[in-house]
Structure formats: C-alpha cells, structure tokens
Amino acid sequence: MIIVGGGFSGTLVAIHLLRQGNCVHIDLIDPRIPGRGLAYSTAWDDHLLNVPAIRMSAFGSEPMHFLEWLQANGKPDADASLFAPRKLYGSYLQDVLETSIRAASGRCTFRHHMCEAVHAWSDSISVYVLLRNGERIQAAKLVLACGNPPPRALASHIDTPWAPGAFATLDRDRDVLLIGAGLTAIDAFLALQAQGHRGKVHFVSRRGKLPHAHQPYRPLPNSFSPSGAMGARLLLREIRRHVREAEAEGVDWRAVIDSMRPVTNDIWRQLEPCEQRRVLRHLKTWWDIHRHRMAPEIGATIAAAQADGRIVVHAGRLKQIPSDGRAEISLRAGGTLTLDVQRIVNCTGSDEDYRQTANPLMRSLLASGRIVANPIGKGLHTSEHGELYDADGASAGWLLTLGPPRLGGLFETTAVPELRKQAEALALYLSSVIYEPIEIVPELFMAAGI
Ligand SMILES: Cc1cc2nc3c(=O)[nH]c(=O)nc-3n(C[C@H](O)[C@H](O)[C@H](O)COP(=O)(O)OP(=O)(O)OC[C@H]3O[C@@H](n4cnc5c(N)ncnc54)[C@H](O)[C@@H]3O)c2cc1C
C-alpha cells in the first residue's frame, strides 16, 4: 500500500491498516514527519486547536484517547474543554503511529519516504509512484492523502504564512497586510505577535468578517436537520429562523450551527448542483465564520488586539498586487484606502479548485486524465468510498483519496471528527478489496504445480 501524504488523513489510514490484524506493507510518502501535515507542523505554541480535546481523539470509538494522552504527556490537568496547542496534537498523532507500527512489527512493515511524490501510474497488476529523488515504489493500491492545497499564488513576492520566509527579517514596528480574514489570517497574526511584532496588522477580505470564537452553550433540546431540497436561499432562511427561535429561548446560535454538523453532508447531497454552487458563492464565507471558530483564548487575544488598534479589519479588496509597499484597497463601503505596509501575506486559505494546483503529483494525474475535478469545480471527483474517477467517469480501483480532495462530493471533509471516520472506513474498504477471500480451485493449484 502506498500512501502519499502523512498529515492527519494519511497517518490515520496507516494507523488503521496497522491495527486491523492483516499483513500489510505500507510506504508512506511525505517530506514532512508523519502525523504533522499542514495543520499540526506549526512551530508556535500559540497556534491552538479550534476543537476541544474531547472531540479530537484519533478514534471515534475511543473519545477519551487524546485527552488521556495529554494527561499522560505533560498536561496532567487537561480537561475535556481544553483547546490544546496544535503542535502537541501533531506529537500525539506521531506517537499513535509509532505505537501502532511497534505493535504490528513482525506482521506489517512500514517505511516513511521523506520525499515528494511527483508521478503515479499503473499497469494491470501494480501501481507505481515516482519520487522526486528518482526512486520508484510499487504496490497494489495508492491512497492520495495530499490534503489542503496551498492558497492560489498571487505574485512571486507574496508568501503564504507557511512559507519559510513569510515573517523573516521584519521590522517589528512597521505595518503588515494580510489578504484574507479567516483562520489562516488569525494564525498569521498570532505568529507575528509571538515574534514581538508591534506594528499594525491589517486584514482585508470581501466582507471584513473575522471568525467567531467558541463559548460554552446549552445544547438544543431537539436536533435541527433542514432539508437541502429547499435550495440555498430557503435553507439560509430556515437556519436564521431556527437561530432566532433558539435565542428567544436563551439558547446560543452556536448550538444551532453545531447541531447541524452530523447532517451537513446529507443536506449538501440534497442540494441540486446549481444550488451547491450558490452555497459556495454566497453562503460559504458566512458559514465558515460561524462554524470554524477560534479557541476562546485566541478569540480574547484577537478582540484585545482589535480594541487597541493592533488589528485593523477592512471590508474590500486589493485593487492590484503592488510591487512596493503601497497597497490600494477598494473598500466595500466605497472609496479607496492606501496603506503603506512592509509586507503582504497571502492568507486566502486553501485553493479548493484542484485544476489550478501546483502539486506535481496532482498535476500529472490531472494531465493524464487519471483523476478529474469534481463537476462543481471544487475538490476531485470520487465515489462514496473515495475511489477517484478518471476522465471517462470510470474508477480504476487502484487510486483512492480522503479528506480535502473529497470536497465537492462532501461539504464537511476537513476537520478531525469527519476525517477520522473517513480514514477508518477507507482502511476497512482497502482491506476488504485487498484481502478478498479467494475461492480455492484445486485445478489452479495443480496447474501452478502446488
Ligand atoms: C492551519 C489549520 C488548522 C487546523 N486546525 C484544526 C483543528 O484545530 N481541529 C480540526 O478538527 N481540524 C483542524 N484543521 C483541519 C484538519 O485537521 C486538517 O485540514 C487536516 O490536517 C487535514 O489533513 P490531511 O492529512 O488531509 O492534509 P494535510 O494536513 O494538508 O497533510 C497533507 C500532507 O500531504 C503531503 N503531501 C502533499 N502532496 C504531496 C506529494 N506530492 N508528495 C508527498 N507528500 C505530499 C504534505 O506535505 C502534507 O504533509 C486545521 C487545518 C489547518 C490548515
């Protein structure tokens, strides 16, 4: 089995395959240390999970797993509501993987190739993956767990917050402009603050809205599961009506949004494709700031920075990418604002249109028609098991995926509670197709000289 990508998704598939009791050989390819991926390889302690510890177990059937790990690994006072540092979560995943490898030794083998995969193809028997260092790996199946694509490039001199030089050599007192106002921009601000940055940090986004923060709430007395068949506009109206009713009874809006979580993908599937596009165009930003919330501590930090003017949020768009530090913003309310900034950072979030990807493996698979974008233009076209469809609409059976590439077919496919389910189901599916019971035909054994 080859798994390309050792973030949460790829690591969890490997862990489940190792724990299943079958003999399996796993080649995991990722230039990063397994378990970290984009989200959990951060170096900053201030980058916290945006989900409380009790909901971050790697295993849905063992909800205490992460919490107990925290308590046994330097956080004895951790409780269910803790928003732990993301880098600690990466250590947890790494530890669970290493434990699973040790427990399966003698039965399974596991190799980590610290390299990028650049090309993949198959013949009638095997799948082959070419690595950047020239090595070629062969297996029966390939899982693409390449995760979150980077933001769409804006200009060569504008980095994403994850680029090694994004915050290097900054004058602490000069202003910085972040394009985007979601969780990526919040991450960027926290990284700047951790480096002692004192200048203003400007956020610019179309609506100028920051994500909300978590706070405890009383759950809804009854679950709320509106039907997607009503279309985007009525759906929004229905959610708003439910929020008003809940608030009239003293229940916070967060309870309504969170109660939809288990049925969000069902609602998504009930929407007609044109309604799905409307949701993506008009409602997704609104949904994201309510659904993907900041840890309460981070919410307090951001509110304080807004109050004392270190964060300034603008609703509008950058007129053009400046080559110097003069950034002109067309304000949503009208007029132009000119800012003098020492650096602009691209915090627009993952570019979910895979047709634009710079990932060499994805590009080569797209170019050869072995994979195609989802019909609505987000994510890749897959079956319900995550088998990737090719340009003829057929599934070759050797190429599967999970996580962010399943966007489009699914709406919720990036957070741990969804990904752990997908990883477990994918591992089960893989073992069912690889270890199919073989019908024993004596003549075959005789023909093979056995
Ligand atoms: C900044 C951030 C914070 C988040 N915080 C939370 C949170 O608090 N709680 C929560 O539930 N969810 C959170 N999420 C969402 C979710 O957990 C992540 O999206 C999750 O990490 C997705 O895992 P993944 O393995 O699919 O992708 P990724 O984490 O993106 O990992 C993909 C891996 O694939 C590798 N890769 C890609 N292409 C190749 C290639 N060609 N060859 C070799 N390797 C390749 C990359 O190096 C990377 O390590 C967060 C997401 C982000 C981006």
The ligand as a Gaussian input file, in Angstrom:
#p B3LYP/6-31G(d) Opt

LIG

0 1
 C       -3.978000      25.656000       9.880000
 C       -5.023000      24.600000      10.119000
 C       -5.519000      24.348000      11.395000
 C       -6.481000      23.378000      11.619000
 N       -6.936000      23.153000      12.873000
 C       -7.859000      22.175000      13.092000
 C       -8.355000      21.887000      14.401000
 O       -7.986000      22.542000      15.356000
 N       -9.267000      20.898000      14.550000
 C       -9.732000      20.179000      13.484000
 O      -10.563000      19.290000      13.660000
 N       -9.276000      20.432000      12.245000
 C       -8.364000      21.400000      12.041000
 N       -7.910000      21.644000      10.784000
 C       -8.456000      20.835000       9.705000
 C       -7.832000      19.433000       9.545000
 O       -7.411000      18.813000      10.697000
 C       -6.784000      19.500000       8.556000
 O       -7.291000      20.001000       7.382000
 C       -6.148000      18.134000       8.392000
 O       -4.850000      18.354000       8.806000
 C       -6.211000      17.581000       7.002000
 O       -5.301000      16.519000       6.985000
 P       -4.725000      15.957000       5.657000
 O       -3.790000      14.889000       6.048000
 O       -5.840000      15.586000       4.747000
 O       -3.990000      17.172000       4.973000
 P       -2.679000      17.975000       5.339000
 O       -2.610000      18.252000       6.785000
 O       -2.652000      19.126000       4.403000
 O       -1.494000      16.978000       5.008000
 C       -1.208000      16.579000       3.690000
 C        0.216000      16.091000       3.647000
 O        0.464000      15.619000       2.329000
 C        1.788000      15.957000       1.964000
 N        1.845000      15.989000       0.519000
 C        1.073000      16.713000      -0.341000
 N        1.432000      16.454000      -1.602000
 C        2.451000      15.565000      -1.555000
 C        3.242000      14.941000      -2.542000
 N        3.073000      15.177000      -3.849000
 N        4.209000      14.069000      -2.141000
 C        4.398000      13.817000      -0.822000
 N        3.663000      14.392000       0.160000
 C        2.707000      15.253000      -0.214000
 C        2.025000      17.317000       2.612000
 O        3.408000      17.535000       2.844000
 C        1.243000      17.179000       3.919000
 O        2.067000      16.801000       4.984000
 C       -6.951000      22.629000      10.533000
 C       -6.461000      22.876000       9.247000
 C       -5.495000      23.848000       9.033000
 C       -4.980000      24.073000       7.636000

